[in-house]
Amino acid sequence: MTHTPKNVLIVGAGGVAQVVAHKCVQHADKFGGIHLASRTLDKCQAIIATLAQKNLPSDAITAHSVDALDVDALAELIRKIDAKIVINVGSSFINMSVMDACIATGAAYLDTAIHEDPNKVCETPPWYANHEWRKKDAFKAANTTAILGIGFDPGVVNAYARLGVDEFFDVGSVTDIDIIDINAGSHGQYFATNFNPEINFREFTGVVYSWQNSAWQTNQMFEIKRTDDLPEVGVQHSYLTGHDELHSLSKFLDVPNIRFWMGFGDHYINVFTVLKNLGLLSEKPVTLDDGREVVPLKLVKAVLPDPSSLAPNYTGKTCIGNKMRGKKDGKPSEIFVYNVVDHKAAHEEVGSQGISYTAGVPAVAAAILIADGVWDVGIMVNVEELDPKPLINLMNTMGLTTRIQDDNGDRLLEFS
Amino acid sequence: MTHTPKNVLIVGAGGVAQVVAHKCVQHADKFGGIHLASRTLDKCQAIIATLAQKNLPSDAITAHSVDALDVDALAELIRKIDAKIVINVGSSFINMSVMDACIATGAAYLDTAIHEDPNKVCETPPWYANHEWRKKDAFKAANTTAILGIGFDPGVVNAYARLGVDEFFDVGSVTDIDIIDINAGSHGQYFATNFNPEINFREFTGVVYSWQNSAWQTNQMFEIKRTDDLPEVGVQHSYLTGHDELHSLSKFLDVPNIRFWMGFGDHYINVFTVLKNLGLLSEKPVTLDDGREVVPLKLVKAVLPDPSSLAPNYTGKTCIGNKMRGKKDGKPSEIFVYNVVDHKAAHEEVGSQGISYTAGVPAVAAAILIADGVWDVGIMVNVEELDPKPLINLMNTMGLTTRIQDDNGDRLLEFS
């Protein structure tokens, strides 16, 4: 079976987009033309300029300027460049319009994070039902593939969850999936967020939803803490946090307890708590003495370091994975399926830090699987609805290796 | 000797102005007409409206609108109402223009805080030489009295310092004056400043100047800490802080070590440190994503509670005084001269919290001493250049009692 090479369009020009751009070019043999579009052409060209630093051909990507909220303009671009796959790694506010452009053109759609409404912080679970899943019928009618949330988390951790249920425990015995996201790296700044502060803080300012005893439970941020001794990064504290993947895993897997834990140092929590309690993370405008209205969070964003400026000095590692409990041969069993990325190695390879790296590589792996026809399912799916094994095997060759810790020790996970 | 009653003009309409207004009306027999002027007439009328709540006559004060930065307009008002005494308790930015209006009209001038240039945070010591003292010749030529910094600190603590040197130690033996300012009160908010945050934070963002070994020494804020067990407020921590009074006491008293210590709780320091390190206390504008320029400090001011809103719920006490060391009859001796104010009692009496109360009462006492001719010196002076005894005695009758702790115990300080 032969494939006509598929043209790919990357939408967005931040840290994750840079990783996606480099990885697409590294695997250019899997694609036809590679295109990069953002509202600001300069940002696309800045990413393209980094290719040469990594001995990649600068002419491998074509830059375009487009407003991704303008469905007609984006659809016109997709048709003009004949893109068959759109990798949306722009802001979380553009998912719905990029999806509409894909439905209109039949281009496969990928993203790495859930849609956010700029005017709402925390919506009713399951979150996907508020936005993305409303397009399921339209994607099906158009016989067009949409893979939601195929970064690392959400994304690879959904695949890990599916693997846990299918491969490593007795059928129907998995009781607990704890997704643990630790960034044990250091950026050397007093304080910074690893991606857009406006999105970053939204994850922690609202109610924390988790799936426990097969129902939604609510907590406050930093209310529930756990401590794990993890491979390569050692003893780490993390906190029960609301996160995208819970909202699909709770629907597609029959597992009563699915929780997400994000690692935070005491210093981060202190700064966050001060800013939150003072009202400085609010999206509601306040009035200055001169009568102007300013959204506090936008001012905080302006004083914090630009996340993209952190990469060159980032040291240390990330460790993200799933602790899963169930029964194996009738006996209680626990395993940890995980990935570790070194910030410095990521920067040396693609010019971005490890967090962008873990988000961008899976999206390109998924694009390759669509290009190869393996994941080109013609409907809208979340990652746990797909066969995880091709993704794990492919990522092992692309810089994101999956390992497993169980009673048999710690080893690379691969499938024949 | 009889005096024609002197008309008094209060400039400003904040918390201290409210105290000054109430105290002037309480002592209306010492003055002629009492006038209150601010840029915003409504603010003056709001203060006047509080008189009735304390069973004082509402018609005892006349409100005026004036821009205190407009020397001609202010001089015209002073002439129109025939004010002989101007009590400047407006923002720290207006001292120089109010002084010019007093020089032009011959009205006596009083203020409670040093002039601040909106564009400079920390200036070269002695600070008075940068601004106020440049008007010394003009006040002398006009035979007009100006008393600088006659709040509590600066103000009463300068009088305490003078008393220490003149009364309680062997001549020329005082080696150390440590001015300690403790607010052991609670406003019940997560965080708030007790007066305008724009001015409040300026005290702690620059270099800390102190007078040690007869020279200026510089430190960082929160670098040097002391702990004292103080009357009524107990064990309290305070930190070496730059403050107005050091800049005149170092010139007018021959004392080698003069330091100012301000009390801060760990929570205050934490919030301050986070805000400062993030750049949120900066007066330099930052650019938002939408291109607008915003001064971070002005946004912080907008999210913090209005200091004037704190008074009704303020509980606890302030303790401000001078620890002084020298020799008495040839032997080492230490004394503490101090005042304690209860926030709730202050609010019940004049509708303001204790910190405004300690700043406002001395200014009115000084105005009475000018009206009586006792302090109407016809030149510009700092408080320590005047006889402190009439001030101490008068304040003892006005709600601000001075006490002394020495080898003979703790007792009211009064002079016959």
Interface residues (C-beta under 8 A of the other chain):
Chain A: Y190 F191 N270 V271 V274 L275 N277 L278 G279 L280 S282 V286 T287 L288 D289 D290 R292 V294 P296 K298 L299 V300 K301 A302 V303 L304
Chain B: Y190 F191 N270 V271 V274 L275 N277 L278 G279 L280 S282 V286 T287 L288 D289 D290 R292 V294 P296 K298 L299 V300 K301 A302 V303 L304
